[in-house]
Amino acid sequence: MGRLEIHELVIDVPGRADGATLTLTVEPGQVWGILGPNGAGKTTLLHTLAGLRAPRSGEIRVDGQLLASLGRRKVARLLGLVFQERHDGFPATVRETALIGRHPWLSPWQMEGADDLRLAEAALNRLDVAHLSDRLVSTLSGGERQRLAIATVLTQAPRLWLADEPTNHLDLHHQSAVMDLLAEQAAEGGSVLMCLHDLNLAARWCDHLLLLYPDGEACWGAAETMLVPSALERLYGQRLATAWVDGAPVFVPAR
Ligand SMILES: Nc1ncnc2c1ncn2[C@@H]1O[C@H](COP(=O)(O)OP(=O)(O)OP(=O)(O)O)[C@@H](O)[C@H]1O
């Protein structure tokens, strides 16, 4: 499961008029991308859907339950959020950080057990950071930190993934591997909603798209209906050249 129902939602972007009212459902099995220029409100939307920011109005339900009525622990069992920015709170190793993903599943003073450790190790392996398990997070490269953040959410095992630019800092191979992982989460019955700046990753991996405009307007639907060059040019204020490769459109800025 992991059905995310958004009903007449107006996000709270400071200093901006209300803009579009969002009503859409991210169904289990679906991979949604949120596209829009800097400052359009993508992170604000994701944080609102994670219950970290109050909307101006509207309702959010996860698997039929009103998000606003759930405790944080319950929320953390239902949804996982890959943040765009991270700050090291205290010195921790890669393994200890991944294990934080198990906390929603443990009682307050319960230590992680062998099953939790196995899940963390499998996630670190999957994200290609297992060889760094004993390293302090503060010593990791940007891409290694990003992969650890995703491994931590994988360890958390949520039904709904909210990911803010999950391919940030990643090289091409790891971008592709992370997009495959997210698609796999959906194929196994979860659901995924992610902010992306790379149109080409969106075109290849997302089945639905939400376009957020800087004035708060929005449109959404099946990816093939949203990937219209003229609409994307208006979205970014950028002329684009389009080609087709392996059945998917490829967009590059026109000079
Ligand atoms: N706490 C705040 N106080 C004032 N303005 C804010 C605050 N948080 C966000 N904003 C503004 O709200 C707007 C939307 O921000 P948001 O981070 O959601 O954009 P975004 O689409 O994710 O951008 P980017 O692509 O740059 O990550 C921006 O103009 C930002 O400066």
The ligand as a MOL file (V3000), in Angstrom:
LIG
                    3D

  0  0  0     0  0            999 V3000
M  V30 BEGIN CTAB
M  V30 COUNTS 31 33 0 0 0
M  V30 BEGIN ATOM
M  V30 1 N 10.7590 29.6890 6.0110 0
M  V30 2 C 10.6410 30.4210 4.9040 0
M  V30 3 N 10.5590 31.7700 4.9650 0
M  V30 4 C 10.4340 32.5140 3.8370 0
M  V30 5 N 10.3680 31.9840 2.6080 0
M  V30 6 C 10.4450 30.6630 2.5010 0
M  V30 7 C 10.5880 29.7910 3.6220 0
M  V30 8 N 10.6260 28.5140 3.1830 0
M  V30 9 C 10.5400 28.5750 1.8490 0
M  V30 10 N 10.4210 29.8520 1.4280 0
M  V30 11 C 10.3040 30.3210 0.0490 0
M  V30 12 O 9.2720 29.5600 -0.5480 0
M  V30 13 C 9.5600 29.3520 -1.9310 0
M  V30 14 C 9.4370 27.8510 -2.2360 0
M  V30 15 O 10.5530 27.1750 -1.6530 0
M  V30 16 P 10.8260 25.6440 -1.9470 0
M  V30 17 O 12.0510 25.2580 -1.1850 0
M  V30 18 O 9.5950 24.8770 -1.6810 0
M  V30 19 O 11.1140 25.6730 -3.5120 0
M  V30 20 P 11.6260 24.5090 -4.4860 0
M  V30 21 O 10.6630 24.4470 -5.6340 0
M  V30 22 O 11.8570 23.2660 -3.7310 0
M  V30 23 O 13.0000 25.1340 -4.9840 0
M  V30 24 P 14.4140 24.4780 -5.4340 0
M  V30 25 O 14.2160 23.9290 -6.8120 0
M  V30 26 O 15.3240 25.6670 -5.4440 0
M  V30 27 O 14.8120 23.4490 -4.4110 0
M  V30 28 C 10.9570 29.8970 -2.1810 0
M  V30 29 O 10.8340 31.1650 -2.7980 0
M  V30 30 C 11.5540 30.0290 -0.7890 0
M  V30 31 O 12.4870 31.0810 -0.7170 0
M  V30 END ATOM
M  V30 BEGIN BOND
M  V30 1 1 1 2
M  V30 2 1 2 3
M  V30 3 2 2 7
M  V30 4 2 3 4
M  V30 5 1 4 5
M  V30 6 2 5 6
M  V30 7 1 6 7
M  V30 8 1 6 10
M  V30 9 1 7 8
M  V30 10 2 8 9
M  V30 11 1 9 10
M  V30 12 1 10 11
M  V30 13 1 11 12
M  V30 14 1 11 30
M  V30 15 1 12 13
M  V30 16 1 13 14
M  V30 17 1 13 28
M  V30 18 1 14 15
M  V30 19 1 15 16
M  V30 20 2 16 17
M  V30 21 1 16 18
M  V30 22 1 16 19
M  V30 23 1 19 20
M  V30 24 2 20 21
M  V30 25 1 20 22
M  V30 26 1 20 23
M  V30 27 1 23 24
M  V30 28 2 24 25
M  V30 29 1 24 26
M  V30 30 1 24 27
M  V30 31 1 28 29
M  V30 32 1 28 30
M  V30 33 1 30 31
M  V30 END BOND
M  V30 END CTAB
M  END
